[in-house]
Amino acid sequence: MNTRNNAGGIGGELRELLRKNVKSYMMYIVLVVIMVFFQVRTGGLFFKPANISNLFNQVAYVAVLAIGMTVVLILRQIDLSVGYVAGFCGAVAALLLRNTSIPVGLVLLIVLLIGAAIGVYQGTLVTYVGVPAFVTTLAGMFIFRGILSVALSKNGTINISNETFNALCNSFIPDFMSESHYHVVTMVIAVIAVLLIVWNSLKSRRNKIKYNLKVSSMPVFTAQQILFSAVLLGACHMLASYKGLPWSIVIVGVILLVYNYVLNNTKLGRAVYGIGGNEQAAALSGIMYSSRLKSASPAAGVAFEMDAIASAYIGGVAVAGGSGKVTNAIVGTFIIMALTNGMNLLRVDISYQYIVKGLIFIAAVAFDVRSKGQ
């Protein structure tokens, strides 16, 4: 068994882990510090079950964008158009629901196909025509901002009254114990998820040992699994104490699993087509954002791309591209949205919120550059 060098005991192994994974661990430390800070500053409001549930819903639509953006940044490209593409797709959904009798399921499919078509268009310009991604998506940002304004010029904000559509990001998974104030199904799902994750981690560890690769010692590995499981179960306990697991998080989980599998287990993951794959994420994010607000407006999508890019970089995507994980992008999203949520609770002016986000963003990139000696 090729475990890590235990010459310095468990303490030495932990120091080695920190040294080799300082970038990954740092984002978790930052997230904990931010959450504890706002918990103290808000007098305990931040960790209230209702606010944690609200935070998860806020994270959802940005997380979908960040997952797609991570793929783009790994390819050493960038997509500046996703914000207004998301806003445009949300507006299309709202218009179809208001002006036609098309079923909700078909509306969602149409919007996702529109996102795919936009991705093919921009991906073709980058991959085959040779237009730089920055130029292509900057032009796309202007184009879809204009289209969004034109589409909503007559009515401005469109309120969405379709209950099924609005339920996507405003409702929770059902519970078989409807009389209970505690959402049992959420905890059942959490326990199953923990068991699957631990089993997968054990399987991965065994495979590494089989091929004589370095792995953590069993005490350290066990401690890692216990810590992760405690955090996941604790978060789900808070959700179960309120209304349960939001459907928006279920959607994000499915998208995360699909992207993670494709990137790590398929040839397509190693040969992603230009930047095209990001627009489907933008379309889904637009759907989720419109569902969350129960409306579509010309302001939808403003600065979404910045939140997505910042989330991906804070989540560990290398500045030079070539490396990064979509799973870590979720942590980056939590950092960005925890900042937003906490500052909203403290009623911090939006101008100062942008300044704080900018400082966190530049600090994350500077840390990446310095940690790699670039």
Order of alpha helices (4+ residues) and beta strands (2+ residues): alpha-alpha-alpha-alpha-alpha-alpha-beta-alpha-alpha-alpha-alpha-alpha-alpha-beta-alpha-alpha-alpha
